[in-house]
Amino acid sequence: MEFPEGKYAWMVKIGEKGQFVIPKQARELFDIKLGDSILVLADVHRGIAIPPKDIRDKYFSMLFSEIDAPGQEEHK
């Protein structure tokens, strides 16, 4: 099957512990290196996604910033 430019698909197997290996071509394409953290997003209707590094870093910054989330009081 041929995919449109910039679109990719890979098949992976789930191991005993529920783990899978991100294919080498995908790791290279998205610059995923040993020791990197990845963000896994899920939607019960649309499935699972791993956003690219530039978007992932933005989400990590938002999630782990020292700024309190709206509606939450500061912990003292």
All heavy atoms as a GROMACS GRO file, in nm:
protein
  614
    1MET      N    1   0.084  -0.118   0.000
    1MET     CA    2   0.000   0.000   0.000
    1MET      C    3   0.089   0.125   0.000
    1MET      O    4   0.186   0.132   0.074
    1MET     CB    5  -0.090  -0.002   0.123
    1MET     CG    6  -0.175   0.122   0.138
    1MET     SD    7  -0.287   0.107   0.278
    1MET     CE    8  -0.419   0.204   0.218
    2GLU      N    9   0.056   0.218  -0.081
    2GLU     CA   10   0.131   0.342  -0.089
    2GLU      C   11   0.055   0.452  -0.014
    2GLU      O   12  -0.066   0.466  -0.027
    2GLU     CB   13   0.149   0.384  -0.235
    2GLU     CG   14   0.260   0.482  -0.254
    2GLU     CD   15   0.293   0.500  -0.401
    2GLU    OE1   16   0.312   0.398  -0.470
    2GLU    OE2   17   0.297   0.615  -0.445
    3PHE      N   18   0.130   0.528   0.067
    3PHE     CA   19   0.068   0.634   0.148
    3PHE      C   20   0.099   0.769   0.086
    3PHE      O   21   0.202   0.786   0.019
    3PHE     CB   22   0.124   0.629   0.291
    3PHE     CG   23   0.086   0.504   0.365
    3PHE    CD1   24   0.176   0.399   0.377
    3PHE    CD2   25  -0.039   0.490   0.422
    3PHE    CE1   26   0.142   0.284   0.444
    3PHE    CE2   27  -0.074   0.375   0.490
    3PHE     CZ   28   0.016   0.272   0.501
    4PRO      N   29   0.013   0.868   0.112
    4PRO     CA   30   0.042   1.004   0.065
    4PRO      C   31   0.173   1.055   0.126
    4PRO      O   32   0.214   1.009   0.233
    4PRO     CB   33  -0.076   1.086   0.117
    4PRO     CG   34  -0.183   0.988   0.150
    4PRO     CD   35  -0.113   0.859   0.183
    5GLU      N   36   0.235   1.151   0.062
    5GLU     CA   37   0.361   1.206   0.109
    5GLU      C   38   0.347   1.255   0.254
    5GLU      O   39   0.250   1.320   0.290
    5GLU     CB   40   0.404   1.323   0.021
    5GLU     CG   41   0.540   1.376   0.056
    5GLU     CD   42   0.587   1.485  -0.038
    5GLU    OE1   43   0.543   1.487  -0.155
    5GLU    OE2   44   0.667   1.566   0.006
    6GLY      N   45   0.444   1.219   0.335
    6GLY     CA   46   0.444   1.261   0.475
    6GLY      C   47   0.358   1.175   0.566
    6GLY      O   48   0.350   1.200   0.685
    7LYS      N   49   0.295   1.071   0.513
    7LYS     CA   50   0.211   0.980   0.593
    7LYS      C   51   0.281   0.845   0.601
    7LYS      O   52   0.335   0.797   0.503
    7LYS     CB   53   0.072   0.962   0.530
    7LYS     CG   54  -0.003   1.092   0.503
    7LYS     CD   55  -0.042   1.160   0.631
    7LYS     CE   56  -0.121   1.287   0.598
    7LYS     NZ   57  -0.154   1.364   0.714
    8TYR      N   58   0.277   0.784   0.719
    8TYR     CA   59   0.345   0.657   0.741
    8TYR      C   60   0.258   0.566   0.826
    8TYR      O   61   0.173   0.612   0.901
    8TYR     CB   62   0.478   0.678   0.815
    8TYR     CG   63   0.573   0.770   0.743
    8TYR    CD1   64   0.567   0.907   0.763
    8TYR    CD2   65   0.667   0.720   0.655
    8TYR    CE1   66   0.654   0.993   0.697
    8TYR    CE2   67   0.754   0.804   0.589
    8TYR     CZ   68   0.746   0.941   0.610
    8TYR     OH   69   0.832   1.024   0.543
    9ALA      N   70   0.282   0.438   0.815
    9ALA     CA   71   0.214   0.339   0.900
    9ALA      C   72   0.309   0.223   0.922
    9ALA      O   73   0.383   0.184   0.831
    9ALA     CB   74   0.085   0.291   0.835
   10TRP      N   75   0.312   0.171   1.044
   10TRP     CA   76   0.395   0.057   1.078
   10TRP      C   77   0.312  -0.040   1.161
   10TRP      O   78   0.224   0.001   1.235
   10TRP     CB   79   0.516   0.099   1.162
   10TRP     CG   80   0.610   0.192   1.091
   10TRP    CD1   81   0.710   0.158   1.004
   10TRP    CD2   82   0.616   0.334   1.101
   10TRP    NE1   83   0.776   0.270   0.960
   10TRP    CE2   84   0.720   0.379   1.019
   10TRP    CE3   85   0.542   0.429   1.172
   10TRP    CZ2   86   0.753   0.514   1.007
   10TRP    CZ3   87   0.574   0.562   1.160
   10TRP    CH2   88   0.680   0.604   1.077
   11MET      N   89   0.342  -0.166   1.149
   11MET     CA   90   0.280  -0.268   1.234
   11MET      C   91   0.381  -0.304   1.342
   11MET      O   92   0.499  -0.323   1.313
   11MET     CB   93   0.246  -0.394   1.153
   11MET     CG   94   0.136  -0.374   1.051
   11MET     SD   95  -0.024  -0.340   1.124
   11MET     CE   96  -0.057  -0.494   1.208
   12VAL      N   97   0.335  -0.313   1.466
   12VAL     CA   98   0.421  -0.356   1.576
   12VAL      C   99   0.346  -0.460   1.656
   12VAL      O  100   0.223  -0.464   1.655
   12VAL     CB  101   0.463  -0.237   1.667
   12VAL    CG1  102   0.544  -0.135   1.590
   12VAL    CG2  103   0.342  -0.171   1.730
   13LYS      N  104   0.421  -0.546   1.724
   13LYS     CA  105   0.360  -0.648   1.810
   13LYS      C  106   0.371  -0.603   1.954
   13LYS      O  107   0.471  -0.543   1.995
   13LYS     CB  108   0.431  -0.782   1.792
   13LYS     CG  109   0.403  -0.846   1.659
   13LYS     CD  110   0.463  -0.985   1.653
   13LYS     CE  111   0.430  -1.045   1.517
   13LYS     NZ  112   0.477  -1.181   1.507
   14ILE      N  113   0.270  -0.636   2.031
   14ILE     CA  114   0.270  -0.606   2.173
   14ILE      C  115   0.332  -0.725   2.246
   14ILE      O  116   0.292  -0.839   2.226
   14ILE     CB  117   0.126  -0.582   2.225
   14ILE    CG1  118   0.057  -0.471   2.144
   14ILE    CG2  119   0.126  -0.552   2.374
   14ILE    CD1  120   0.125  -0.337   2.150
   15GLY      N  121   0.432  -0.697   2.330
   15GLY     CA  122   0.501  -0.801   2.406
   15GLY      C  123   0.424  -0.841   2.531
   15GLY      O  124   0.316  -0.789   2.561
   16GLU      N  125   0.482  -0.934   2.606
   16GLU     CA  126   0.420  -0.987   2.727
   16GLU      C  127   0.380  -0.880   2.827
   16GLU      O  128   0.277  -0.890   2.893
   16GLU     CB  129   0.518  -1.082   2.798
   16GLU     CG  130   0.506  -1.226   2.757
   16GLU     CD  131   0.598  -1.313   2.840
   16GLU    OE1  132   0.595  -1.303   2.964
   16GLU    OE2  133   0.672  -1.392   2.780
   17LYS      N  134   0.463  -0.778   2.840
   17LYS     CA  135   0.438  -0.673   2.938
   17LYS      C  136   0.359  -0.556   2.880
   17LYS      O  137   0.352  -0.449   2.939
   17LYS     CB  138   0.570  -0.623   2.994
   17LYS     CG  139   0.646  -0.729   3.072
   17LYS     CD  140   0.776  -0.672   3.125
   17LYS     CE  141   0.854  -0.778   3.200
   17LYS     NZ  142   0.980  -0.724   3.252
   18GLY      N  143   0.301  -0.574   2.762
   18GLY     CA  144   0.223  -0.467   2.699
   18GLY      C  145   0.311  -0.364   2.628
   18GLY      O  146   0.264  -0.259   2.590
   19GLN      N  147   0.437  -0.396   2.610
   19GLN     CA  148   0.530  -0.303   2.547
   19GLN      C  149   0.539  -0.327   2.396
   19GLN      O  150   0.513  -0.438   2.350
   19GLN     CB  151   0.669  -0.319   2.607
   19GLN     CG  152   0.674  -0.289   2.755
   19GLN     CD  153   0.804  -0.332   2.818
   19GLN    OE1  154   0.862  -0.434   2.781
   19GLN    NE2  155   0.851  -0.255   2.914
   20PHE      N  156   0.577  -0.223   2.325
   20PHE     CA  157   0.607  -0.238   2.183
   20PHE      C  158   0.728  -0.152   2.149
   20PHE      O  159   0.760  -0.058   2.221
   20PHE     CB  160   0.488  -0.204   2.093
   20PHE     CG  161   0.449  -0.059   2.093
   20PHE    CD1  162   0.502   0.029   2.000
   20PHE    CD2  163   0.356  -0.011   2.184
   20PHE    CE1  164   0.466   0.162   1.999
   20PHE    CE2  165   0.319   0.122   2.184
   20PHE     CZ  166   0.374   0.209   2.091
   21VAL      N  167   0.795  -0.186   2.042
   21VAL     CA  168   0.912  -0.112   1.996
   21VAL      C  169   0.867  -0.014   1.888
   21VAL      O  170   0.799  -0.052   1.792
   21VAL     CB  171   1.019  -0.208   1.941
   21VAL    CG1  172   1.135  -0.131   1.880
   21VAL    CG2  173   1.067  -0.302   2.050
   22ILE      N  174   0.907   0.112   1.904
   22ILE     CA  175   0.880   0.210   1.799
   22ILE      C  176   0.978   0.177   1.686
   22ILE      O  177   1.099   0.171   1.708
   22ILE     CB  178   0.901   0.353   1.850
   22ILE    CG1  179   0.802   0.383   1.964
   22ILE    CG2  180   0.885   0.454   1.737
   22ILE    CD1  181   0.829   0.514   2.036
   23PRO      N  182   0.927   0.155   1.566
   23PRO     CA  183   1.015   0.117   1.454
   23PRO      C  184   1.128   0.218   1.433
   23PRO      O  185   1.112   0.338   1.454
   23PRO     CB  186   0.922   0.113   1.334
   23PRO     CG  187   0.788   0.087   1.393
   23PRO     CD  188   0.787   0.160   1.524
   24LYS      N  189   1.244   0.166   1.392
   24LYS     CA  190   1.363   0.249   1.371
   24LYS      C  191   1.335   0.367   1.278
   24LYS      O  192   1.376   0.479   1.305
   24LYS     CB  193   1.477   0.164   1.316
   24LYS     CG  194   1.605   0.243   1.297
   24LYS     CD  195   1.716   0.156   1.244
   24LYS     CE  196   1.842   0.243   1.228
   24LYS     NZ  197   1.949   0.172   1.164
   25GLN      N  198   1.264   0.342   1.170
   25GLN     CA  199   1.234   0.450   1.075
   25GLN      C  200   1.154   0.560   1.143
   25GLN      O  201   1.179   0.679   1.122
   25GLN     CB  202   1.158   0.395   0.954
   25GLN     CG  203   1.136   0.501   0.847
   25GLN     CD  204   1.056   0.449   0.728
   25GLN    OE1  205   0.992   0.345   0.735
   25GLN    NE2  206   1.058   0.524   0.621
   26ALA      N  207   1.060   0.524   1.230
   26ALA     CA  208   0.981   0.623   1.302
   26ALA      C  209   1.067   0.699   1.403
   26ALA      O  210   1.056   0.821   1.417
   26ALA     CB  211   0.863   0.556   1.373
   27ARG      N  212   1.155   0.626   1.474
   27ARG     CA  213   1.246   0.692   1.570
   27ARG      C  214   1.335   0.793   1.500
   27ARG      O  215   1.355   0.904   1.550
   27ARG     CB  216   1.330   0.589   1.645
   27ARG     CG  217   1.248   0.500   1.737
   27ARG     CD  218   1.335   0.417   1.829
   27ARG     NE  219   1.450   0.353   1.768
   27ARG     CZ  220   1.451   0.228   1.719
   27ARG    NH1  221   1.342   0.153   1.725
   27ARG    NH2  222   1.561   0.178   1.667
   28GLU      N  223   1.386   0.755   1.386
   28GLU     CA  224   1.473   0.847   1.309
   28GLU      C  225   1.392   0.966   1.257
   28GLU      O  226   1.437   1.080   1.265
   28GLU     CB  227   1.540   0.773   1.194
   28GLU     CG  228   1.645   0.675   1.241
   28GLU     CD  229   1.701   0.587   1.129
   28GLU    OE1  230   1.645   0.587   1.016
   28GLU    OE2  231   1.802   0.518   1.155
   29LEU      N  232   1.275   0.939   1.203
   29LEU     CA  233   1.190   1.044   1.147
   29LEU      C  234   1.153   1.149   1.251
   29LEU      O  235   1.153   1.268   1.224
   29LEU     CB  236   1.063   0.980   1.088
   29LEU     CG  237   0.964   1.072   1.020
   29LEU    CD1  238   1.023   1.128   0.891
   29LEU    CD2  239   0.837   0.993   0.986
   30PHE      N  240   1.126   1.104   1.374
   30PHE     CA  241   1.082   1.194   1.479
   30PHE      C  242   1.189   1.223   1.584
   30PHE      O  243   1.160   1.278   1.690
   30PHE     CB  244   0.955   1.139   1.545
   30PHE     CG  245   0.837   1.143   1.452
   30PHE    CD1  246   0.795   1.027   1.388
   30PHE    CD2  247   0.772   1.261   1.424
   30PHE    CE1  248   0.687   1.030   1.300
   30PHE    CE2  249   0.665   1.265   1.336
   30PHE     CZ  250   0.623   1.149   1.274
   31ASP      N  251   1.314   1.186   1.551
   31ASP     CA  252   1.429   1.216   1.636
   31ASP      C  253   1.407   1.169   1.781
   31ASP      O  254   1.432   1.241   1.877
   31ASP     CB  255   1.460   1.366   1.634
   31ASP     CG  256   1.595   1.399   1.695
   31ASP    OD1  257   1.687   1.315   1.685
   31ASP    OD2  258   1.609   1.508   1.754
   32ILE      N  259   1.361   1.044   1.795
   32ILE     CA  260   1.342   0.984   1.927
   32ILE      C  261   1.469   0.907   1.960
   32ILE      O  262   1.510   0.818   1.887
   32ILE     CB  263   1.219   0.891   1.928
   32ILE    CG1  264   1.092   0.970   1.897
   32ILE    CG2  265   1.206   0.821   2.063
   32ILE    CD1  266   0.969   0.885   1.872
   33LYS      N  267   1.532   0.947   2.070
   33LYS     CA  268   1.661   0.890   2.110
   33LYS      C  269   1.648   0.811   2.240
   33LYS      O  270   1.553   0.833   2.317
   33LYS     CB  271   1.762   1.002   2.131
   33LYS     CG  272   1.781   1.096   2.013
   33LYS     CD  273   1.889   1.047   1.923
   33LYS     CE  274   1.926   1.152   1.821
   33LYS     NZ  275   1.888   1.125   1.690
   34LEU      N  276   1.744   0.725   2.266
   34LEU     CA  277   1.752   0.650   2.389
   34LEU      C  278   1.745   0.746   2.508
   34LEU      O  279   1.815   0.847   2.511
   34LEU     CB  280   1.883   0.570   2.394
   34LEU     CG  281   1.907   0.488   2.520
   34LEU    CD1  282   1.805   0.374   2.528
   34LEU    CD2  283   2.048   0.432   2.518
   35GLY      N  284   1.659   0.718   2.601
   35GLY     CA  285   1.645   0.802   2.720
   35GLY      C  286   1.542   0.913   2.706
   35GLY      O  287   1.509   0.978   2.805
   36ASP      N  288   1.493   0.939   2.585
   36ASP     CA  289   1.388   1.040   2.567
   36ASP      C  290   1.261   0.996   2.637
   36ASP      O  291   1.233   0.877   2.650
   36ASP     CB  292   1.355   1.061   2.418
   36ASP     CG  293   1.455   1.146   2.344
   36ASP    OD1  294   1.544   1.204   2.410
   36ASP    OD2  295   1.445   1.154   2.220
   37SER      N  296   1.184   1.093   2.679
   37SER     CA  297   1.049   1.066   2.729
   37SER      C  298   0.952   1.094   2.616
   37SER      O  299   0.973   1.187   2.537
   37SER     CB  300   1.016   1.157   2.847
   37SER     OG  301   1.098   1.126   2.957
   38ILE      N  302   0.848   1.015   2.607
   38ILE     CA  303   0.747   1.041   2.505
   38ILE      C  304   0.613   1.064   2.574
   38ILE      O  305   0.590   1.016   2.685
   38ILE     CB  306   0.735   0.926   2.402
   38ILE    CG1  307   0.695   0.795   2.468
   38ILE    CG2  308   0.863   0.911   2.323
   38ILE    CD1  309   0.660   0.686   2.369
   39LEU      N  310   0.529   1.138   2.509
   39LEU     CA  311   0.396   1.166   2.558
   39LEU      C  312   0.300   1.080   2.477
   39LEU      O  313   0.302   1.083   2.354
   39LEU     CB  314   0.363   1.314   2.540
   39LEU     CG  315   0.224   1.360   2.581
   39LEU    CD1  316   0.202   1.339   2.731
   39LEU    CD2  317   0.205   1.507   2.545
   40VAL      N  318   0.217   1.002   2.545
   40VAL     CA  319   0.119   0.918   2.478
   40VAL      C  320  -0.019   0.976   2.507
   40VAL      O  321  -0.058   0.989   2.622
   40VAL     CB  322   0.128   0.771   2.527
   40VAL    CG1  323   0.022   0.686   2.459
   40VAL    CG2  324   0.266   0.715   2.502
   41LEU      N  325  -0.089   1.014   2.402
   41LEU     CA  326  -0.224   1.068   2.414
   41LEU      C  327  -0.324   0.962   2.372
   41LEU      O  328  -0.294   0.882   2.283
   41LEU     CB  329  -0.240   1.192   2.324
   41LEU     CG  330  -0.139   1.305   2.346
   41LEU    CD1  331  -0.157   1.412   2.240
   41LEU    CD2  332  -0.154   1.363   2.485
   42ALA      N  333  -0.440   0.961   2.433
   42ALA     CA  334  -0.539   0.859   2.398
   42ALA      C  335  -0.679   0.919   2.396
   42ALA      O  336  -0.713   1.006   2.475
   42ALA     CB  337  -0.534   0.743   2.498
   43ASP      N  338  -0.757   0.870   2.304
   43ASP     CA  339  -0.897   0.907   2.291
   43ASP      C  340  -0.972   0.777   2.262
   43ASP      O  341  -0.933   0.704   2.170
   43ASP     CB  342  -0.914   1.007   2.176
   43ASP     CG  343  -1.058   1.047   2.154
   43ASP    OD1  344  -1.137   0.963   2.105
   43ASP    OD2  345  -1.092   1.163   2.184
   44VAL      N  346  -1.076   0.746   2.337
   44VAL     CA  347  -1.143   0.617   2.320
   44VAL      C  348  -1.202   0.598   2.181
   44VAL      O  349  -1.219   0.485   2.136
   44VAL     CB  350  -1.253   0.594   2.427
   44VAL    CG1  351  -1.192   0.584   2.565
   44VAL    CG2  352  -1.359   0.702   2.424
   45HIS      N  353  -1.226   0.705   2.109
   45HIS     CA  354  -1.284   0.694   1.975
   45HIS      C  355  -1.180   0.704   1.864
   45HIS      O  356  -1.196   0.647   1.758
   45HIS     CB  357  -1.391   0.800   1.953
   45HIS     CG  358  -1.505   0.790   2.049
   45HIS    ND1  359  -1.595   0.686   2.047
   45HIS    CD2  360  -1.539   0.867   2.155
   45HIS    CE1  361  -1.682   0.701   2.145
   45HIS    NE2  362  -1.649   0.810   2.212
   46ARG      N  363  -1.071   0.778   1.890
   46ARG     CA  364  -0.972   0.802   1.784
   46ARG      C  365  -0.844   0.722   1.801
   46ARG      O  366  -0.762   0.717   1.711
   46ARG     CB  367  -0.940   0.951   1.777
   46ARG     CG  368  -1.065   1.032   1.739
   46ARG     CD  369  -1.039   1.178   1.737
   46ARG     NE  370  -0.957   1.210   1.621
   46ARG     CZ  371  -0.904   1.328   1.600
   46ARG    NH1  372  -0.921   1.425   1.686
   46ARG    NH2  373  -0.832   1.351   1.492
   47GLY      N  374  -0.821   0.664   1.919
   47GLY     CA  375  -0.703   0.580   1.938
   47GLY      C  376  -0.592   0.648   2.014
   47GLY      O  377  -0.613   0.745   2.087
   48ILE      N  378  -0.472   0.596   1.994
   48ILE     CA  379  -0.352   0.641   2.066
   48ILE      C  380  -0.262   0.718   1.970
   48ILE      O  381  -0.246   0.680   1.855
   48ILE     CB  382  -0.277   0.520   2.124
   48ILE    CG1  383  -0.363   0.449   2.229
   48ILE    CG2  384  -0.143   0.562   2.185
   48ILE    CD1  385  -0.305   0.318   2.279
   49ALA      N  386  -0.198   0.824   2.022
   49ALA     CA  387  -0.107   0.904   1.940
   49ALA      C  388   0.016   0.940   2.022
   49ALA      O  389   0.008   0.958   2.144
   49ALA     CB  390  -0.175   1.031   1.892
   50ILE      N  391   0.129   0.949   1.956
   50ILE     CA  392   0.253   0.999   2.016
   50ILE      C  393   0.289   1.125   1.937
   50ILE      O  394   0.329   1.116   1.821
   50ILE     CB  395   0.366   0.895   2.005
   50ILE    CG1  396   0.326   0.765   2.076
   50ILE    CG2  397   0.495   0.951   2.064
   50ILE    CD1  398   0.421   0.650   2.051
   51PRO      N  399   0.271   1.242   1.996
   51PRO     CA  400   0.298   1.366   1.921
   51PRO      C  401   0.447   1.385   1.895
   51PRO      O  402   0.531   1.334   1.969
   51PRO     CB  403   0.244   1.476   2.011
   51PRO     CG  404   0.224   1.417   2.145
   51PRO     CD  405   0.219   1.268   2.130
   52PRO      N  406   0.481   1.460   1.789
   52PRO     CA  407   0.621   1.488   1.758
   52PRO      C  408   0.689   1.567   1.870
   52PRO      O  409   0.623   1.631   1.951
   52PRO     CB  410   0.616   1.572   1.630
   52PRO     CG  411   0.476   1.574   1.586
   52PRO     CD  412   0.390   1.519   1.693
   53LYS      N  413   0.821   1.562   1.871
   53LYS     CA  414   0.903   1.622   1.977
   53LYS      C  415   0.869   1.769   2.003
   53LYS      O  416   0.856   1.809   2.118
   53LYS     CB  417   1.050   1.607   1.942
   53LYS     CG  418   1.144   1.637   2.055
   53LYS     CD  419   1.287   1.614   2.014
   53LYS     CE  420   1.341   1.494   2.087
   53LYS     NZ  421   1.481   1.467   2.058
   54ASP      N  422   0.854   1.850   1.900
   54ASP     CA  423   0.828   1.994   1.922
   54ASP      C  424   0.694   2.016   1.993
   54ASP      O  425   0.684   2.100   2.081
   54ASP     CB  426   0.838   2.074   1.792
   54ASP     CG  427   0.744   2.028   1.682
   54ASP    OD1  428   0.695   1.914   1.688
   54ASP    OD2  429   0.720   2.107   1.590
   55ILE      N  430   0.594   1.941   1.956
   55ILE     CA  431   0.463   1.952   2.023
   55ILE      C  432   0.471   1.887   2.161
   55ILE      O  433   0.419   1.940   2.259
   55ILE     CB  434   0.353   1.888   1.938
   55ILE    CG1  435   0.335   1.966   1.807
   55ILE    CG2  436   0.221   1.882   2.014
   55ILE    CD1  437   0.244   1.900   1.709
   56ARG      N  438   0.538   1.774   2.169
   56ARG     CA  439   0.554   1.702   2.295
   56ARG      C  440   0.619   1.792   2.399
   56ARG      O  441   0.573   1.801   2.512
   56ARG     CB  442   0.639   1.577   2.271
   56ARG     CG  443   0.671   1.497   2.395
   56ARG     CD  444   0.772   1.391   2.366
   56ARG     NE  445   0.904   1.453   2.350
   56ARG     CZ  446   1.005   1.398   2.289
   56ARG    NH1  447   0.992   1.280   2.232
   56ARG    NH2  448   1.120   1.459   2.280
   57ASP      N  449   0.725   1.860   2.362
   57ASP     CA  450   0.795   1.948   2.455
   57ASP      C  451   0.704   2.061   2.504
   57ASP      O  452   0.708   2.100   2.620
   57ASP     CB  453   0.921   2.004   2.392
   57ASP     CG  454   1.029   1.897   2.372
   57ASP    OD1  455   1.016   1.786   2.432
   57ASP    OD2  456   1.124   1.923   2.298
   58LYS      N  457   0.620   2.111   2.416
   58LYS     CA  458   0.525   2.216   2.454
   58LYS      C  459   0.427   2.162   2.559
   58LYS      O  460   0.400   2.228   2.659
   58LYS     CB  461   0.449   2.265   2.330
   58LYS     CG  462   0.348   2.372   2.356
   58LYS     CD  463   0.279   2.415   2.227
   58LYS     CE  464   0.167   2.511   2.254
   58LYS     NZ  465   0.094   2.546   2.133
   59TYR      N  466   0.373   2.040   2.536
   59TYR     CA  467   0.282   1.979   2.632
   59TYR      C  468   0.352   1.955   2.765
   59TYR      O  469   0.297   1.982   2.871
   59TYR     CB  470   0.226   1.846   2.580
   59TYR     CG  471   0.111   1.860   2.485
   59TYR    CD1  472   0.123   1.819   2.352
   59TYR    CD2  473  -0.010   1.913   2.526
   59TYR    CE1  474   0.018   1.831   2.264
   59TYR    CE2  475  -0.116   1.925   2.438
   59TYR     CZ  476  -0.102   1.884   2.307
   59TYR     OH  477  -0.206   1.895   2.220
   60PHE      N  478   0.475   1.901   2.762
   60PHE     CA  479   0.549   1.878   2.886
   60PHE      C  480   0.568   2.008   2.962
   60PHE      O  481   0.551   2.013   3.084
   60PHE     CB  482   0.686   1.814   2.859
   60PHE     CG  483   0.681   1.666   2.837
   60PHE    CD1  484   0.773   1.606   2.752
   60PHE    CD2  485   0.588   1.585   2.899
   60PHE    CE1  486   0.772   1.469   2.731
   60PHE    CE2  487   0.586   1.448   2.879
   60PHE     CZ  488   0.678   1.390   2.794
   61SER      N  489   0.604   2.113   2.893
   61SER     CA  490   0.624   2.242   2.959
   61SER      C  491   0.496   2.290   3.026
   61SER      O  492   0.498   2.338   3.139
   61SER     CB  493   0.670   2.348   2.858
   61SER     OG  494   0.797   2.316   2.810
   62MET      N  495   0.385   2.274   2.957
   62MET     CA  496   0.256   2.316   3.013
   62MET      C  497   0.219   2.229   3.134
   62MET      O  498   0.174   2.280   3.235
   62MET     CB  499   0.146   2.308   2.907
   62MET     CG  500   0.157   2.415   2.801
   62MET     SD  501   0.044   2.399   2.659
   62MET     CE  502  -0.092   2.305   2.715
   63LEU      N  503   0.239   2.098   3.122
   63LEU     CA  504   0.199   2.007   3.229
   63LEU      C  505   0.285   2.020   3.353
   63LEU      O  506   0.236   2.006   3.465
   63LEU     CB  507   0.205   1.862   3.178
   63LEU     CG  508   0.101   1.823   3.075
   63LEU    CD1  509   0.134   1.685   3.018
   63LEU    CD2  510  -0.038   1.824   3.135
   64PHE      N  511   0.413   2.045   3.334
   64PHE     CA  512   0.505   2.044   3.447
   64PHE      C  513   0.556   2.182   3.486
   64PHE      O  514   0.651   2.194   3.562
   64PHE     CB  515   0.622   1.950   3.418
   64PHE     CG  516   0.578   1.809   3.398
   64PHE    CD1  517   0.596   1.745   3.276
   64PHE    CD2  518   0.514   1.739   3.500
   64PHE    CE1  519   0.554   1.614   3.257
   64PHE    CE2  520   0.472   1.609   3.481
   64PHE     CZ  521   0.492   1.546   3.360
   65SER      N  522   0.492   2.286   3.436
   65SER     CA  523   0.535   2.420   3.472
   65SER      C  524   0.499   2.448   3.618
   65SER      O  525   0.416   2.379   3.678
   65SER     CB  526   0.470   2.524   3.382
   65SER     OG  527   0.332   2.535   3.411
   66GLU      N  528   0.561   2.547   3.674
   66GLU     CA  529   0.534   2.582   3.813
   66GLU      C  530   0.408   2.666   3.826
   66GLU      O  531   0.368   2.699   3.936
   66GLU     CB  532   0.655   2.655   3.871
   66GLU     CG  533   0.776   2.565   3.882
   66GLU     CD  534   0.893   2.635   3.946
   66GLU    OE1  535   0.877   2.749   3.993
   66GLU    OE2  536   0.999   2.575   3.949
   67ILE      N  537   0.348   2.701   3.716
   67ILE     CA  538   0.224   2.778   3.719
   67ILE      C  539   0.110   2.685   3.754
   67ILE      O  540   0.094   2.579   3.696
   67ILE     CB  541   0.197   2.846   3.582
   67ILE    CG1  542   0.313   2.938   3.547
   67ILE    CG2  543   0.065   2.919   3.584
   67ILE    CD1  544   0.309   2.990   3.405
   68ASP      N  545   0.029   2.722   3.855
   68ASP     CA  546  -0.084   2.639   3.894
   68ASP      C  547  -0.190   2.636   3.785
   68ASP      O  548  -0.210   2.735   3.714
   68ASP     CB  549  -0.147   2.691   4.024
   68ASP     CG  550  -0.061   2.663   4.145
   68ASP    OD1  551   0.020   2.568   4.141
   68ASP    OD2  552  -0.072   2.740   4.243
   69ALA      N  553  -0.256   2.524   3.777
   69ALA     CA  554  -0.366   2.510   3.681
   69ALA      C  555  -0.480   2.600   3.725
   69ALA      O  556  -0.500   2.625   3.844
   69ALA     CB  557  -0.412   2.365   3.676
   70PRO      N  558  -0.558   2.652   3.629
   70PRO     CA  559  -0.672   2.736   3.664
   70PRO      C  560  -0.767   2.664   3.760
   70PRO      O  561  -0.791   2.544   3.745
   70PRO     CB  562  -0.741   2.761   3.528
   70PRO     CG  563  -0.637   2.733   3.426
   70PRO     CD  564  -0.544   2.631   3.486
   71GLY      N  565  -0.815   2.738   3.859
   71GLY     CA  566  -0.911   2.679   3.952
   71GLY      C  567  -0.849   2.602   4.067
   71GLY      O  568  -0.919   2.552   4.152
   72GLN      N  569  -0.718   2.594   4.070
   72GLN     CA  570  -0.652   2.522   4.180
   72GLN      C  571  -0.579   2.623   4.267
   72GLN      O  572  -0.515   2.714   4.219
   72GLN     CB  573  -0.552   2.420   4.127
   72GLN     CG  574  -0.619   2.304   4.060
   72GLN     CD  575  -0.521   2.190   4.038
   72GLN    OE1  576  -0.406   2.198   4.077
   72GLN    NE2  577  -0.568   2.083   3.979
   73GLU      N  578  -0.590   2.603   4.398
   73GLU     CA  579  -0.522   2.692   4.491
   73GLU      C  580  -0.376   2.651   4.502
   73GLU      O  581  -0.341   2.536   4.480
   73GLU     CB  582  -0.588   2.683   4.628
   73GLU     CG  583  -0.731   2.734   4.627
   73GLU     CD  584  -0.793   2.724   4.767
   73GLU    OE1  585  -0.718   2.723   4.866
   73GLU    OE2  586  -0.915   2.717   4.774
   74GLU      N  587  -0.292   2.748   4.538
   74GLU     CA  588  -0.150   2.718   4.559
   74GLU      C  589  -0.135   2.630   4.680
   74GLU      O  590  -0.204   2.644   4.779
   74GLU     CB  591  -0.074   2.849   4.585
   74GLU     CG  592   0.004   2.897   4.469
   74GLU     CD  593   0.089   3.016   4.506
   74GLU    OE1  594   0.183   3.001   4.586
   74GLU    OE2  595   0.057   3.123   4.453
   75HIS      N  596  -0.044   2.532   4.669
   75HIS     CA  597  -0.014   2.444   4.782
   75HIS      C  598   0.097   2.508   4.865
   75HIS      O  599   0.201   2.542   4.812
   75HIS     CB  600   0.031   2.305   4.734
   75HIS     CG  601  -0.075   2.235   4.655
   75HIS    ND1  602  -0.187   2.182   4.713
   75HIS    CD2  603  -0.087   2.212   4.522
   75HIS    CE1  604  -0.262   2.128   4.621
   75HIS    NE2  605  -0.204   2.144   4.502
   76LYS      N  606   0.074   2.526   4.994
   76LYS     CA  607   0.174   2.591   5.080
   76LYS      C  608   0.217   2.498   5.190
   76LYS      O  609   0.151   2.416   5.237
   76LYS     CB  610   0.119   2.720   5.137
   76LYS     CG  611   0.094   2.821   5.028
   76LYS     CD  612   0.046   2.952   5.086
   76LYS     CE  613   0.017   3.048   4.973
   76LYS     NZ  614  -0.019   3.177   5.016
   0.00000   0.00000   0.00000
